[in-house]
Amino acid sequence: MEISVASLGNAGVRLENGAGVAYIDPLFHHAPGVGGKPVLDAGGIADADLVLVTHAHGDHLDPARTLAALARSGACLVGPRSVADHFRNKLPSDRIVTLDPPERQKPPALESAETRGIAVTAFRTFHGRGHNSYLVDMDGFRILHDGDNERTQPYAIEALGRIDLLLLCPWQGSGAGQFVQRLNPGTWMLIHMTEEEIALHRQGKFLPPLIDPVPEGVIALYGGESVSLS
């Protein structure tokens, strides 16, 4: 099954295959020096089935623009309670899927739901309170979006199973290199990077100071770029 993956800036991605269209962290406030600029406005999400948000920090969620996108597209929102609370009484309750696993469990606690034919498992990973990493299964293509997770070591690899695409923030996720080697994803892609960091990566200068050794096969996309994977 082929899937199209587009970078939306920072940790934002658009995923599309035969299962539908899912967005993760698509609309956010730009934080200079922390991540890339947003690519979309609310009108650019007219085709969404699901909009997933990892956590309520401003560089991952702009509530007003996200609400406008949800209203325009008819999509369902998936997020932890701290995200879902922004949309209570503003969207029909059946279009808000709250996945809020318990905090501070090892391995990370998880909750799952299937919405519009797309299966989502939320792992409660470490980045303040109320942070989700997501395993998204789109017609058998399995994507792990690790969000801002700062501790990859607690994951139980057997609970993740096969991962076709790993979306990883290496400067936040400690143990990132070992995690990639343990998980052995089909493809891994860097997220939560500034344009300057992506430029350094393409020169081979970004990852070596952070990860030793650097696992092979990593890609990084500027906001607006896309790639097809199978």
Number of C-alpha atoms within 10 A of each C-alpha: 11 12 18 14 20 20 24 27 28 31 29 29 23 19 22 18 16 10 19 16 20 24 24 25 26 31 34 27 18 17 15 10 11 13 21 27 22 23 18 17 14 19 14 14 25 14 17 22 23 25 24 24 27 29 25 23 15 13 24 26 21 18 18 13 18 24 18 15 23 24 17 16 19 17 22 23 28 24 28 24 18 17 25 20 14 15 19 11 8 10 16 11 12 8 16 21 19 19 24 22 22 14 17 12 12 12 15 21 17 20 16 17 15 12 15 12 13 18 17 22 20 28 26 28 32 21 16 12 14 21 29 31 24 28 22 24 19 22 16 12 18 21 23 23 25 27 28 25 23 19 17 22 16 13 17 13 15 8 10 14 12 16 20 18 22 23 24 25 22 23 19 17 20 17 17 23 19 17 20 19 13 11 17 17 21 15 18 22 17 20 30 25 25 20 18 13 20 21 16 13 18 13 9 10 13 16 20 11 9 15 16 12 12 16 16 11 10 16 15 20 22 22 22 13 13 17 11 12 14 11
